Amino acid sequence: MKVIVDLCVVPIGVGVSVSKYVAACETVLKGAGLKPMLHAYGTNVEGDWDVVFDAVKRCHEVVHEMGAPRISTTLRVGTRTDRDQTMADKIRSVEEKVEAEARRPKI
């Protein structure tokens, strides 16, 4: 099953800056053959369910190996069975609607 997830891995007990841990997770995701899309408060990932969730588990393992004693992860998961849809498809759909709305005459 294909899945799109919004992943936010937060190491706890490592200080204020967490960018090196985020970078490590991005490396894990890419190493799993996934194409993560980093955003300001997390990462979107699409792929096969098992591949994505194995990579999320590996992110936890790597962040712990880096010295984080605790991790809090937020994960939003979306699946579809009616058609294939990529992250790019979802973004394009919204952008098209925004553009159409901008072209509508204002009263």
N, C-alpha and C positions, 0 to 999 in steps of 0.2 A: 504494500500500500504506500502511495506517495503521501508525503506530509510536508506542510510548511509550518515552521515553528518560529516563535519570537523568544529568544534565549537571553537571559540576563544572569550571569554568574558573578556573585559578589563575595570575594574572600573577606573573612572577618578576622580581626586580630593581626592585621599586617600593616597598619598605618592608614594614612589618608589616601595616598595615590595607589590606584589599582591597575594602572595601564599596562604594566608588565604582565600581569595575570591575564588581562583581556587579550593581549598580544599572544600569549601562550595558547589560549583557547582558540584564537583565530588560526594559529598554526596547526593545531589539532584538527580543526574542521576542514581546512584545506588539505591536510594530509590524508583525510578520509575520502578525498575526492569530491568534497562538497564545495559549493560556491557561496560562502557566507557573504551577507550584505551588512556591514557594520553600520550602526547608527548611533546617535549620541547616548542612548541609554540601553544598548543591547545589540543583538545581532539577529538578523533574519536568516534562516537556513531552510533550504528545500532539498528533498531527496527521498530515498526509500526509508520507510519507518525504521527498520532495523539499523541501517547505516547511520541515520541521524541520531538515534538514541544511544547507539554504541559510542558515537563521537561525544555526546553530552556526558556520558559516563567517563570517558577518557579525559575530558576537560576537568572533571572533578579530581580524577587521579593525579593529573599533572599539577593542578593548583595545590593540592595537598603536598605533593612531592616538592613543590617550591617553598613550602614552609607555612602555608595557611592552615591554622588549626581548625578553622570552621569555614563553611561555605553556605551561603544562602542563595538558592537559585529560583528565579521566577521563569516559568515556562508556559507559553500559550501555544496551543496546538490546533491546527486546522487540517481537516481532510475533506476530500470530495470524492464521490463515486459517480456523479453524473457526467463529468468531463475532466480532462486534464487542464490544469491551470497552474501557471508559474507565478512567481512573485512579480515578474515583469508584466505579465498579463493583468494582474490585480492593480498595479500602479497605473498602467496604461488606461485601464477602464475608468479610473477616477479622474485622471488627467483629461481624458476626452470629455467627460461630463463637465468638468470645470471650464474647459475651453468653450463648450457649447453654451454654457450658462453665460459666459462673458460675451458671446456674440448675440445673445438675445437682446432685443430692444428694451431699453429702460423706459419706464413710464414716469 
